[in-house]
Amino acid sequence: MQKNPVYDNVVADVRRFFTNRIARLNAAGFGTTVLNTVSLMKGAFILRVHDVKEAVEAVKLVGRLK
């Protein structure tokens, strides 16, 4: 955890952080379906997606595994 963090623009900094993280995951070959599945396996109950068909498949798969 950071002590006394300073942000010039907290929204821009957080957006940059997540944009970089997502780019790294995509570069490593992780697609949206994999990320949704990992999120569900770690306890997520809600997914906000654009690829609904794939997300439903991930929810069904994780439901069978649990």
N, C-alpha and C positions, 0 to 999 in steps of 0.2 A: 504494500500500500504506500502511496506517496504521502509525504509529509509536506504540508503547505504548497499544494500545487498552484500554479499560476497559469491562467489561460487568457490569451488575447481575445479569443472568440470561442467560447466553450462549444457552441453548436458546430462550428466549422471543424474544431479539433476532434470532436467525437465522430462527426461524419467522416473525416479523413481516416481516423482509426479504423472504423468499420469497413470503409471502402478498401483500405489496404488489406485487412484481414480476409475479406471476401475474395479479393484478387489473388491472394496467396492460396486460398483453398481451391479456387478455380484452376489456378496454375498447377496445383498438385493433383488435379483430376477429380476433385470432389464437386459433384453437381448438386443441384437443388434437392433432388430426391434423397441423396445420401445425407445431406445436411438435415432434411426433415426427419429422416429415420433416426439419426443420432439424437436429435432434439426430443423426439418421442421416447426413445429408449432412456433418456435422462430425465423423463418425467413431464415433458411439455404436454399440456392439454389443449392448447390452441395453436394453430398454425395459420399465418396469414400468407396466402399463396396466390399466384396467378395461374399456375399449372394444377388445376383442381383435380383432374383425373389422376395424375401421378401422386398427388398428395393423398388422395383417398386410398390408392393402392398401398402407400406407405403406412397409413393408419391401420388398414386391414392386416398387413403383414406383421406389424408390431403387436397388434392385438392377438394374433395367433401365437406369437413367440412368448407373450407374457402369460 
